[in-house]
Amino acid sequence: MKKALILGVTGQDGSYLAEILLEKGYEVHGMIRRSATGNTRNIDHLIQNPELFNSRFFLCRGDLSDPTSLYRIINSIRPHEIYNEADQDHVGWSYDMVGFSADITGAAVGRILEIIRQVDTSMRYFQPCTSNMFGKTASLKQNETTPFNPQSPYACAKVMAYYLTRYYRNAFGIFASNAIFYNHESPRRMPEYLTRKVTQAVARISRGRQDNLVLGDMNARIDWGYAREYMEAAWQIMQLDIPDDFIIATGEAHSVKEWVEEAFAVVSLEPDKYVATDPKLLRPTNTSTLVGDIEKAGKTFRFEPKVKFKELVKIMVEADMERES
């Protein structure tokens, strides 16, 4: 039985990944930090399953900021695969927490890879990165050779994580792969993220529990995909014979305005009656419209997104409608 360690198992991506790996017969270990002990809603169904919890699904305590806990966990579990789904992944927060974002999102990757080098170089490592690394670019679509030009502390930290992963792969022969994920959403997104902020507001407005929705830039165009599909791609990347770097995206962009309109359409309401904009919600710097070129992933392991824009919005609105029922 293969063993996997998921760092950040309580989050959107980590929880979907845990489900996928358990379905594939893995023994799954998830690292949980102290501040997340009361926030296990994404994995409560796994914890409450007596056939899985402490049988094939285990939780361990640790933190990316603490090298001793990382070493203890990796050395004791000796996983075949390590998926690093833990970081400070909010662009807006990174402007106010530059040092923390640089350490947890960037430098921590070096800590993990160095432990792998010292303990067992046969462990496979997966590093999720972000389309934000491309920042401002002249490329209408970005591929694996497009230069990085990050426009936030978060994106700068992810560039560091990307190159640390490549360095340990090239210098020490570790199976270490990067996936540059474009925006990926699901009902498990936190409400502080734009997509979930919108779908939650739509559900509450339709139930008479909220009066309006205030947003920033409505014209920004984004390549949005479904998080669970992207985690399936992460697993596929880890099964390849040779480690490599891949773009994971849908290859199409839609505006924030389109997301809002589609969300309100699900509940048959007119967004103009409820939506306002506030310049205070604009970011200090913006990226170009980022759209991923997935040709390499498609050729290498037949990646092709199945859940497209309208279906994704519908999935999220309906999930929030159920929560508000």
PyMOL commands that set and color helices and strands:
alter all, ss='L'
color gray80, all
select helices_A, chain A and resi 12-23+34-36+44-47+67-77+91-96+98-119+131-133+153-172+194-206+227-238+256-266+271-273+279-281+295-301+309-323
alter helices_A, ss='H'
color red, helices_A
select strands_A, chain A and resi 3-7+27-32+57-61+81-84+124-130+175-181+184-185+213-215+221-222+225-226+245-248+254-255+275-277
alter strands_A, ss='S'
color yellow, strands_A
deselect
rebuild
show_as cartoon
